[in-house]
Amino acid sequence: MSRKIVVTSALFYANAPIHMGHLVESIQTDIWVRFQKAIGNKCLYFCADDTHGTPVMISAKREGISPEQLIGRVHGEHLRDLKKFHIEFDNYYTTHSPENKQFSEQFYNKLNEKGSIVKREIEQAYCPSCNMFLPDRFIRGACPQCKSENQYGDSCDSCGATYQPTELINPACATCGAAPTRKTSVHYFFKLADYQQQLKDIISAGYTGKSVANKLDEWFSAGLRDWDISRDGPYFGFKIPGEENKFFYVWLDAPIGYMASCKNYCDRNGLDFNSVWNGSDYELYHFIGKDIIYFHALFWPAMLIGNGFKVAKRLFIHGFLTVNGVKMSKSKGTFIKAATYANHLDPEYLRYYYASKLTDGVDDIDLNLDDFIAKINSDLVGKLANLASRSVPMLTGKLDGKLGKLDSAGWNLLNQLIAAKEAIISDYENLNFASVIRQIAALADIANKYVEQNQPWSMIKTDAEKTRVVLTAIVNAVKILVIYLKPVLPIFAEKIEKILNIAPQSFADVDKILEEHKINEYVRLAERVEKDKVNAMLEESKPTQPVLPTEATQPAVPVVQLDEPIAAECTIEDFVKVDLRVAKVLKAEAVEGADKLLHLELDIGGVIKNVFAGISKAYKPEQLVGRLVICVANLKPRRMKFGLSEGMVCAGGPGGAEVFLLNIDSGAKPGQRIH
């Protein structure tokens, strides 16, 4: 009997492009969903953009657009990139939706009625420079538990601990680098500990798997703390009912976005939402990364329990992605955007490689680029595509494109392939995709061995009909292997189906053998991966900001006499009046009627300033966009003929073509003050 399944994957944040790390989960989920459909189950796949929070608000401000405009644009970019990798959602929605607002308020009101929401005054970080309370992710410091440096204000990537931002050691504003002060405000808290026993019960029933359950036991032993579900304005999100300047914390409405996406789909397709999302005949599964276990294993199910909704049957949790054995790096070009990869390489190759690495565990997976090249060229091109290229052209070119009848040797080959069906189904079901790929590669070896033993290219010279029998077995072997591989490589499979002149295949078609059947002309299925294409992808992924030479590689500079005397001595008090900041050039353009001036638009950590700089003889506008410069940020604005200049960029040199902007190391961030 077929099953009904609802699947979600974690939401993409709406202020950044999708990268290779994100694609691990998208590809894993999509493969599992396609597999479920291929064995006859009804499976609905929902996701959305996670659109709320301060980062979206600040990113929009930097661009001079509204948050709604930003998330609308990014939504289109995300859909475009995901489509390139053949991620097939039933609905890809947004958390900034009427459905999500309704559900968020419903969840809050119900929990409040039950006494699970409490208010209390808290002391929190406040940036006097930015004039705002700092969200957890806009504070950096050392973890209060393990002392790891450069951790977020709410959780530690190193040890997994969660804490209050005020507990960080040596905290700093992530936007401007200033040390935050402390300021009080009334916040709303969800009493998570009220649901501790129910959470223990669902975890004991297998909600997270054993290895993760052991980690959760540590958190239970330490005691579950109340969860702050509110944020002070300015903030982009949903207002808390009855409040004017307090908003739901993004992690309250983000997982509710799964439900909103499902509701939107049901309303558009004439389905009853409660029957689909909350019905007993639908199984619910969440795919997430191990960095958000705490939210999905504790907060989210507790909210569901408190509102009378069912909890997912299982959390499927994956590890992080490394590239060439280390964390993704922008300087090395291994922090690769999805769009950049697709510019250079076939997205299905990445699906295949990730599948070859993915298991049901939470261990990190490594994208080793040399191994990637070898695996695609050996397995996909050398084994699978090669089987089709060694059989179909011969059939269509010399034997009228018609299959014959199988002999006993052919049946023996195909029966070996058919016998693997149940093991492959079991591995797909249990997320052991790496085992699936190994089995398919081993079966392809058996089929290629059959080709070598029969050598149809020689046989055709003396016995055409015997060759037809051999090629019939090979073509059917291709058909079976491609059915097994179809959840991983849907486009590759579609090409084979067209070549073989057959309807879209499923696992029910594995033992349906083609005999005396007319096939179509061969089309090329896969190209070898060349090292230069991988290198080009890495080069495109490197930052445009030039890396400064080290002292050892810095060329010798001739001594130049001072062309102007050193200014009169000043005190430290005089110096600190000048507010020097790191700035990023967002826009640069020539000024009509002024041959020396360029008009620059600078991002100084969320503050946008217009500056007119006399550097056009030394720099072209296109050389400056994206570059980090040093700006006098507190210079009194000056009305010029061409507009208002709100600052000054720092440079050396006598002028004219000999103007040299001050560089700063690429690790610096816009808005950081120069001390």
ABEGO torsion letter per residue (X at the ends): XBBBBBBBBBBBBAABBBBAAAAAAAAAAAAAAAAAAAAGBBBBBBBBBBABEAAAAAAAAAAGBBAAAAAAAAAAAAAAAAAAAGBBBABBBBABBAAAAAAAAAAAAAAAAAGABBBBBBBBBBBAAAGBBBBAAABBBBBAAAGBBGBBAABBAAAGBBBBAAABBGBBBAAAGBBBBBBBBBBBBBBAAAAAAAAAAAAAAGAAEAAAAAAAAAAAAAEBBBBBABBBOBBBEBBBBGBAABBBBAAAAAAAAAAAAAAAAAAAAGBBAAAAAABAABBBBBBBBAAAAAAAAAAAAAAAAAAGBBBBABBBBBBBBBBGGBBBBAAAGABBBAAAAAAABBAAAAAAAAAAABBABABBBBBBAAAAAAAAAAAAAAAAAAAAAAAAAAAAAAAGGBBBBBBAAAAAAAAAAAAAAAAAAAAAAAGBAAAAAAAAAAAAAAAAAAAAAAGAAAAAAABAAAAAAAAAAAAAAAAAAAAAAAAABAAAAAAAAAAAGBBBBBAAAAABBBBGBBBBBBBBABBBBBAAAAAAAAAAABBABBBBBBAAABBBBBBBBBABBBBBBBBAAAAAABBBBBBBBABBBBBBGBAABBBBBBBBGGBBBBBBBBAAAABBAAAABGBBBBBBAABBBBBBAAEBBAEBBBBBEAEEABBBBBBBBAABBBGBBBX
